[in-house]
Amino acid sequence: MHQNKGKTVAQCLKARTDYAKNGEKTENEELISSYACDKETVDQEFLLAKQEYLRITGRKQKGDIIAYQIRQSFKPGEITPEEANAVGYETAMRFTKGNHAFIVATHTDKAHIHNHIIFNSTNLDCDRKFRDSWFIALVLQKVSDIVCLEHALSVIKPRKPSERDNRNPYHRASFRKSLREHIDLILKEDVKDLNEFLKRLQEAGYEIKYGKHISIRGNGQKRFIRLSSLGEGYTEEDIRKRIQREEEYESEEQEKPGKERLQSAKKPRPPARGFDLLIDINKKMQEGKGRGYERWAKVYNVKQVTKALLFLQEHGIRDYEELEKKAAETSERYDAVSNFIKEKEDKLHDIAALKMNIINFAKTKEIYDAYRASRYDKDFFEAHREEITLHRAAKEAFNRYKGKKLPKVKELSEQYREVLAEKRKLYGEYKEARKEMMDVKIAKQDIDRFLKIDEEQHQKENNKAQEHIR
């Protein structure tokens, strides 16, 4: 947020914070929280901090940033306004690390609940400014995702990159794609007919226009989109068929005799293809937000799942097969680098041993020659036991080089330095391979544990269903 032309910093701060605190949007200012400032006088406190900064440092930049704003939106129907405010507060605290005063205003005037977080560009000690950078938005996105996942909330579904598509991380999905995804979500629920389906769309914030063709317009769209233009599976007729198929399946299940229903319970419908690990687990976490959420959270650490999901998202791993493949690849790479290092260590050991034997042979040659001249006298041997033993050990080691010329000590020293440099270079690769392998293994272990708990929960539910049928 910059100072507007023709207005003072005080006027700009008041205008921006007043918009965020608007009582019509924040339920009479009940949904406003603050840190290191009072919500009633936030603009004045921000201004005082800036005046103190000028007094302490004497610095005044042209086109100075007076504050920063974060907008954080949530999926419709997934969060309460109070929880949204708490999530926004936690996000702001982690992002600013508690070094900047801020307010969090939760707006409920749109179909989606969203936060306006405004924090002072001047820190609490009034001696520094917030350091903005080119990729700061990516840092903020990660912080927000972590907090949302810990609260079992949806995060933006990562888009699979295509060969022709090299867009930046801020790419916004098209309205048509968003509408198709929303239609899929509604059709997964218990919808009886087309009218109820359209009613659900309206409740989600979409505007419906009836006529020869049904058209839909979402928040932020300028034009209506016809259902008939959304492609196969999303036309008015296709949606009717999809609803009808679900009803027929449910009615068939109810008409089956008890024994047949029991077999159906044992063999649930297979999941649709195109399994998405990130979205599937995120959905399961949200499903846990009912009565059993607290019990579920005790069984498994939500933060561990959050870390695993973010790891998968950052590395573009979208299904379990990819995760297994990645785990195998990292293990193979780690083993290969470890074997290379072992080979270098063995070579260093051989070079050092040979060098030592050459030196020992040279040092003890005169004594051993004298020992031979004494016709291997026992008294001479006892007087020079150590030297004679070293000389014999060196001669024995040289047996491996029969018919070959022994290298010189200088040559061996040069070889040792070269191999040691190669080993050190490999060690950097070894640490990188080990870290990558451990990260993947930990993520896989967390996902396996999560899926196991979910599978056990389904098994319990199936057992209860079977007992009820009996």
C-alpha positions, 0 to 999 in steps of 0.5 A, a space after each residue: 500500500 503506497 501513499 496516494 497522490 494528493 493525500 497524506 499518509 494518515 489519510 491513506 492509512 485511515 481509508 485502507 483500514 476503514 474499508 477492512 473494518 467496514 461493519 457491514 462486512 465484518 458483522 458490526 466489527 465482531 470479526 476483527 482481531 489485532 496484534 500489537 495495536 488496537 483495532 479502533 486506533 490502528 491507523 494512528 498507531 501505524 502512523 506513530 510507528 512511522 514517525 518514530 522510525 524517521 526520528 530514529 533512522 532519519 531515513 525517508 524513502 520516495 514512494 515509501 510503502 506505508 503498509 501491506 495487505 494480504 487477502 486470504 479466501 476460503 472455500 464456500 461452506 467449509 469454514 465459520 467466520 470465527 475460525 476464518 479469523 483465527 486462521 488469518 491471525 495465525 497466518 499473519 503471526 507466522 508470516 510476520 514472525 510477530 515483528 509487525 503490528 497487524 489487524 485481521 478483518 474477516 468479511 462475510 459479504 461475499 459467497 466466500 468468506 475471506 480475510 483482509 490482513 493489514 500489517 504495518 511496514 514498520 516493525 515494532 521496534 521502529 528501526 526497520 521496514 518489512 523486507 519485500 522480495 521478488 518471491 515473497 508471495 510464494 513464501 506467503 502461499 506456503 505459510 497460508 497452506 500450512 496453516 489451512 492444512 493444519 486446520 483441515 481446510 482446502 488449499 488450491 489444487 496444484 495444476 499439472 504442468 503440460 509440455 506446452 504450458 510453462 506458466 508462472 505459479 500465479 496462473 489462475 484457473 479459468 472460470 469454465 474449469 472452476 465451474 466444472 470442478 464445482 459441478 463435480 463436487 455437487 454431483 458427488 453429494 445426494 442430489 435428487 434432480 436438476 432443480 436441486 442441483 441448480 439450487 445448490 449452485 445458487 447457494 454456492 454463489 453462482 447466478 442462474 439464467 434460465 431460457 432455451 439453454 441454462 447459463 451460469 455466472 460465478 463471482 467475478 465473471 462478466 458473462 454467463 456460461 452455457 452448460 452446453 458449452 462446458 463439454 462432455 459430461 457437463 451439458 444439461 442432458 449429461 448432468 441429468 443422466 449423472 444424477 439419474 445414474 446415482 439414483 438408480 444405483 441407490 435404488 438397486 442397492 435398496 431392492 437387493 435382498 439382505 444377503 446380496 446387500 451384505 456382499 455389496 458391503 464387503 465389496 464396495 464400489 471401486 474408486 474412479 481412476 485418476 486418483 489424486 493423492 494430494 486432493 484425496 488426503 486433503 478431502 479425508 482431512 476435511 471429512 474428519 472435521 465432524 464429531 470424530 475430528 478430535 478423536 482422529 487428531 489424537 490418533 494422528 498428528 495433523 502437522 505431520 500430514 501437512 508437511 507430507 502434503 506440502 512436500 508432495 506438492 512441491 515435488 509434483 507427486 500426484 499419486 501413490 505410484 509416483 510416491 513409491 517410484 520416487 522413494 525407490 529412485 532416491 534409495 537407489 541414488 543414495 546406495 549408488 553414491 554410498 558405494 562410490 564413496 566406499 570404493 574411494 575409501 578402499 582405494 585411499 586405504 590401499 594407497 596409504 598402506 602401500 605408501 607406508 610399506 614402501 617407507 618401512 621397507 626403505 627404513 628397515 632395509 639395512 637392519 634386515 640385510 645385517 640380520 641376513 648377514 648374521 645368518 638369522 641370529 636369534 639374539 640379533 632378531 630379539 634386538 631388532 624385532 620391530 624393524 625386522 617384522 616391519 620389513 617382512 610385512 612390507 615384502 609380503 605386501 609387495 607380493 601382489 605387485 610381482 612383475 610390476 614396478 612399484 610406484 614412488 612415494 611422491 606418485 602415491 601422495 599425488 594419487 591420494 590427494 586426487 582420490 581424496 578430492 573425488 571423495 570430498 566431492 562425492 560426500 556433498 552429493 552423498 549428503 544431498 542424496 541422503 536428505 532427499 531419500 529421508 524426506 521422501 521416506 518420511 513423507 511416504 511413511 506419514 502418508 502410509 500411516 494416514 491411509 492405514 488409519 483411514 482404511 481401518 476406519 472404513 473397515 470398522 464402518 463396514 463391520 458395523 454395517 454388516 452387524 446392522 444387516 444381520 
